[in-house]
Amino acid sequence: MTAAVVRRLLQAVMVMFAMTVIVFIAINVIGDPVDILISPDADQIERARVVQALGLDLPLWQQYLRFLWAALHGDLGESYVYNEPAIRVILQRLPATLELAISAILIAIVVGVPLGLYAGLRPDGILSRVIMTVSILGFSLPTFWVGLVLIMFFGVQLGWLPSGGRGQTAELFGVQWAFLTKDGLAHLILPAVNLALFDACLILRLTRAGVAEVLPLDFIKFARAKGLRETRVIGVHVSKNIMIPVVTIIGLEFGSIVAFSVVTESVFSWPGMGKLIIDSINVLDRPIITAYLMAIVAFFVMINLVVDLTYTALDPRVRLQGEGP
Amino acid sequence: MSVDTLPPPMPTEAEKGEEAPFRVLVRAFFRSPAAIVGFVLLTAIIGLALLAPFLAPQNPYDLNQLDIMDSRLPPGSQSMTGMIFWLGTDDQGRDMLSGIIYGLRISLGVGVSSALFAALFGASLGLLAAYVGGRTETAIMRIVDLQLSFPSILVALMILAFIGKGILNVVLALVIVEWATYARAARGTALVERRKEYMEAAESLAIPRWRILFVHLLPNCLPPLIVIATVQVARAISLEATLSFLGLGVPITEPSLGLLVANGYQYMLSGMTWISFYPGVALLITVVAINLVGDRLRDVLNPRGRE
């Protein structure tokens, strides 16, 4: 077990290392940052000064070593736009993204699990069929368009909810959060619902499939034969057994929700990491792009590591292998 | 019989039976009402996209046909020349209906071509992995696993951030995003297939490897790949729309449905909802139609799922 964990950790480090190479090479292909930084009528001396200050005149491998060395010290360059360390700019936006992602996951669970239970328990009911059809639609709908329709309906036509920005924030643990104020909460609802839609449908379908699988089994029949109340059969015996895949998928989907927040944040002008990266790509703010990519890769490597290790700990049938799937 | 003329082990003996398997499949496919709806919609959409220049009321790229006076008219309005804009116009005075029909072309084109290239590339690597085994297999499947652990939108975003926008760049990004799915599926099927007797027969005849791979193994691995390809086309279209909406996809001169939605976004808050809404509806119908067909194909082509 220990050997497997160490091997898995090493592998994670290798992936991170490979990513620094890929990101570095790719980032050097994007374009010349000097063109953006200096005014068009700057002379050659000024230009040479900037190039030297950024280390862009060094050979590529030397630039890479500088980059790697700095990255290991948590320094991924200074944003051209904000004139602040890139990693700090990103960390400042992290709470907004986390807040949005966690709200979305919560909504997805609160909506998905009960509806899935219902559809699984009454597979032939009309309401179940409606739920399942809507869930297919939820899979097919592109996130950004759903966001627009939400804005159109609740923001413009009805005027119930604000459709952009984060609203008022309040401080907790030294960080600003929107969900602590009434205004911020109102701003949070639409983007969170938008982001939750896909995963709500996913959880719904998983729950339904789980219920359909567990219901005909002997231990359920036995529980009923014992004369247990239906609420207890469903609340304890059924839910316990369907929770394993649901909990797994929630863990796995968290990363994907953070990734998709790029779209939702852009639609709702939510000032998180996702909107930051899109803005930065558009103005070629290389340090921010680099820092974002490194941060998100680290984040995913971590999630995958945790999921893998949890699997091994929980299920002895899953054996970690050094090579080969 | 010489080695090279050996017929590929396809359905030959079944053709002489009661009914060709293809006909059976077609009949099974159309037994589902949802599949019929999907098929009809998809045919109509493909027809619209192919025949856009003949069917669209206006050519949205021809500046001679546009009039800035017609801009941002609500659906059903009449132009100065008497033409009716059934779905309204955008900020350039373009007929939205025509814009959508032309946009469909680009969306479908990008979706289909990326799925096709990804299938070609991914399935080849998957087959190779299953057939050759050893280090090659490990290396290929490692990359597949690694890539599939990242969400597709993120990978596409990274690639486009590096190579910039443009139709070909989007297709390239989508191919890179999608190939891993095909590789995994192809390897899975091929691992099962290669243990079968016809493969043993082919190998014992010393047929060249590439021929075994592509003529004998590939056709028998096709059914699951076809199902995946259908679903992947829908995913590709949706992903392309998302990327274009974010401003990283197709260029403004060749607007896909996603870009049309993005163009209308700024007018949304002032109540001019049609500019964004209808391209989105077209996108939705396309994706749903493809998914309906894909779902049914999966049921029909998967022997275990057959009633």
Interface residues (C-beta under 8 A of the other chain):
Chain A: V15 A26 I27 V29 I30 I136 L137 F139 S140 L141 P142 T143 F144 W145 L148 V149 I151 M152 G155 V156 S163 G255 S256 A259 F260 V262 V263 S266 V267 I277 I278 I281 N282 I289 L293 I296 F300 N304 E323 G324 P325
Chain B: E137 T138 M141 R142 D145 L146 S149 F150 P151 I153 L154 L157 M158 L160 A161 F162 I163 G164 A234 S238 A241 T242 F245 L246 G247 L248 G258 V261 Y265 M268 L269 G271 T273 S276 F277 G280 L283 L284 V287 V288 N291
